Amino acid sequence: MDQFLLIAEAERIAHARPIGEQVFGLKSSRRTAARTVAVALAGAACAATMTGSAEAIVNGKDSTQRYPSMVSIPVTGVDDPTFKGVCGGSLIGSQWVLTAAHCVDPALVTLDGTVRIGSEWKTSGGTVRSVAKTVSHPGYRNGDGTGPNRNDVALIRLSRPVAEKPIRIADKPGRPGTPTRLLGFGTIDDAPDPTGWVFPNRLQELDTRRGAVSECAPGFADSTRLCTISQVPKAMACNGDSGGPQLQQDRYGRWELIGVTSGPGAPGVRCSEGPGLYTSAPAYAGWIHEVMARNG
């Protein structure tokens, strides 16, 4: 990868718009969007040799247990294939991964063709499978950085089943205040200059809680988009965490899926300074199961 091209483009983007609007790489112009999302989703190719920090997502920590349903999804910028990135996802069936629709949006990125399931490392371990098909929600709309992504959910069908255990989609998200956990391989530093972002190879986790609708910006959270608040100061999911899971524990202490990382919960704020916004997996359970049945 030409690191000078990445640096030049990152500096141009950093001066062009606030980091909060870059958080998950969204803008309407096809050319600008492709470059923005490629940088924002991750500088994975340039960061591949970096080691994970004990403080990450932004200000989270290295994963403390195995998450067999965690998926890493390598992507490439549409407009310039030298820009490499990564999204997250959740294994919800032996052959199905749930992610964000903007992670498979052909106006922004192309999938690199394979995904890695069940590893705490972004580039090793787990099971690697080819992508057989992607299905985005028909109502998906890009928020262009100033508003929330709408119906930001998509499914990836794997070429063959895997042995890792899928995660169950919760019947419903817990009430505001319910403890939750975020997972991802996104940047551990939301520096204003994207050249300062650091992408760990080790899976990161962050303890959060469900926020009330009013804790996100007006018009961002609703019954399909979950406002999420960190329980750690100056911490939240960030660039490269898109599509990854938000988990809660059921009454038996088992993890279940409630959210898909979608974007910031307010415009124009840095990742560590604002709430996060998560597509509610339970709200789309009917559509998810319909797609899986139709394409099984």
N, C-alpha and C positions, 0 to 999 in steps of 0.2 A: 504494500500500500504506500502511496506517495504521501508521507507525513506532512510535507510542506503544503500540499493541496488541502489536506484536512485542516491544518492550522490557519491557512488563509481564509478558507470558507468559514471556519468557526469564528474567527475574529469578525468577519463581515456580518454574520448572523448575530453575534453578541452585541455589536453596536447598533444593529437594526431594530431589535425588539427586546423587551424584558425577559428574563429567564423564566418567569412564571408562564409566559406564553409559549416558551419552547418546550415546556416540561415533557410532553409526550409527542412533540414534533408535529404540529398540526397547522396547516395554512392552506388556503383555497387554491392559490396559484400552483399549477402542476409542477413547474420547474422549481420554484422556491420550496414548495412542500416536500418534494423528494429530497432535496439537499438538507432541509431543516430536520426532517424526520431521521435521515441517515445519521446525522451528527447526534441528534437528541436521543434516539433509541440506543446508540452506544458507539463509541470508537473502538469496537471490540478488536479489530484487527491490529490496531496500534497498541491496544492495552493488553493484548493476550499474554505478554510476558510479565505483567504486573501481578504481584501477590495480593491476596485479600487482606483487608485490614480488620481489626477487631471492632472497628466502628464503621458501620456501613448501612445500607440502603441509602439514606443519609442519616448517620448517627444511630444505626441499628447495631447488629452484632452478627458474628459468624453463626451459622445454623447450629442449634444445640441438639438436634435429633435428625433422624432420617425422615425425609418426606418423599415416599416412593411415587407420589402422583405429580411431583414438580417436573415441569418440562421447560427446556430452553429451546428457543426457535431462532436460528440465525436468519437474518434478512439482509438484503442489499438494496441500496438506493436506486430508484428507477432511473433518475436522470444521470447519475454517475456511478457506475458499478464499482469504482474504487472505494466508495463509502460503504462500510460494513457496519452492521448493527445486530442487536439481539432483542427479542421479546420473550416474555414468559408465557406459560400456559399451565393448564391442569388436566391431568389424565382423568376422564370421567367415565370411560369405558375401556375395554381391553384394546379397542382400535380407534378411540376418539379422544381428541384434545380440545378443550374449551379455551379460547383466547379472546382478545379484543379484535373487533372488526378492523380497526385502524392498523393492526399489525399485519393484516393480509390485504390491505387496500391497494389495488394495483396502480392507483395514481401516486402512491407514496413509496411502496417497496415491492420487491419480489422475494419470495421465499427462496432460500438457498437449496431447498430440495430435501433436507433431512431435519429431524428434530431429535433431541436427546431427552430420555425419560428416566426419572428416578435417581439422578445423581446430584450430589452436593457440589459438584464441579461443573463449570460451564462447558469445558472442552474435553472432558474425559469421564469415563465410568458410565454406569447406567446402561440403557439400551438405546441404540440408534435405529431409527426407522425412517424410511422415505415417506414423503407426503404424497398421498394418492389423490386427495381432493380437498378443497376448501369451500365452505358455505358461509357466507356472511348474512346477517339478518337483513331482510329486504328493506327495512326502515332505517338502516344505518345512515347517519348524516355526520359529517365532520364538523366539529365546533369551531374550526378556524382560529383557535386560540383565545377567542373572546367570549365564547360560551361553551357549554358542555357538549361532548359528543353524545349523540342520541342513538339509542339501540346499538351500542358499541359492543357487540358480541358476535363471535364467529366460531365455527367448528372446523377442525382439521381431521380428516380421516387418514389413518395410517395405512401403509401398504400391507402390513401384517399385524396381528395382535401381539401384545407384549405381556410379559409375566408379572410386571409390577401391578400393585393393587391400586385400582382407581379410587378416587375420593368421591364420597357421596355428596350430592347437592342437598343442602339443608331444605327442610320444608318451608322455612321462612327465616329471614334474618332476625337476630335478637333485637330487643328494643334498644333505643338510644342509651348508651352507657354500657352495653354488653361488651366484655373484653373480646378482642379479635387479634389476629396475627397476620402480618403481611410477609410475603416471601418474594425475593427477586435477586437478579444479578445486575441491577442498575448501579449508577454512579454513587460512590460514597461521599462525594464532595459536590455541592451545588454552587461552586464558584461562579461569579458572574461571567467570567471568561471560560468558554467551553474547553479551552486547552488545559484548564486546571482540573477537569473532571477525571476521576479515577474509577475504572471499572474492574471490580474484583472477579477473580476466577472462582472464588468460593461463594456458595449460596449465602445470602444474608436474610435475617429475619428482624422484624420489629413488632413489638407489642403496641397495640392501638385499641381504640374503642369505637363503637358505633356512635356517630354524632347525630344530633338532631338536625332536621332540615335547615333550621335557622342558623346553624353553625357553619354552613357553607354560604357562598354568595347567593343572593336572590336569583332564582331560576335555575340553579345548578342541581341541587338534590331534590329528589321526589321519590315516588314508590319504586321506580326502576333504577335510580341512581343513588347510591348510599354515600352519605357524608361520613368521612372517616377522620378521626382525631388521634394524633400520637399521644401515647402515655409517657413518652420520653421527650425532654425539651429539645426543640430545634431538630426534629426528625420527621421524615416522611418518605414514601416511595418517590422515585425521581426518574430521570432519563435512563431508559433501559429496563425499567420494571414493568412497562406496559404489558397487559395481557395476563400478568401473574395473579396468584390467588390471594384473596382475603378469607381467612379461616375463622371459625368459632368452634367451641367445644359443645358437643351435645351433652345430655344429662349423664352419660356414662363416661365423659371425659375424652371422647373420640373427636378428632378433627372432622369438620364438615365444611363444605364450600358455601360461602355466601356472596362473594364478590369477585369481580374481574377488574384489575387495575385499568382505569380509563383515562384519567387526567387530573389536573388540579381542581380543587373545590372552589377556587376563586381566581379571577383573572389578574395577571400582572404581579404575582408574588413568587418568591423563590420557594423551591420545594420544602425547605426546612422551616419556612415561615408560615405556611398556610395549610389548610385541610386538604385531604385527598378525596377524589371522587371515584367510586367503584360501581360498575354495572352490577345490578343485583342478579345473581344467578338464579335464585328461586323465582324471580319475576318472569324469567324466560324459560323456565323448566318445560313448559308445554311445547314451546317451539323447538327446544333442544331435543326432546324425546321424539318429536315428530320427524325432525331431520335425520336423526340416527336410525329410526325405523324405516324411513323412505330410502335411505342410502346404505342400509346394512349389507 
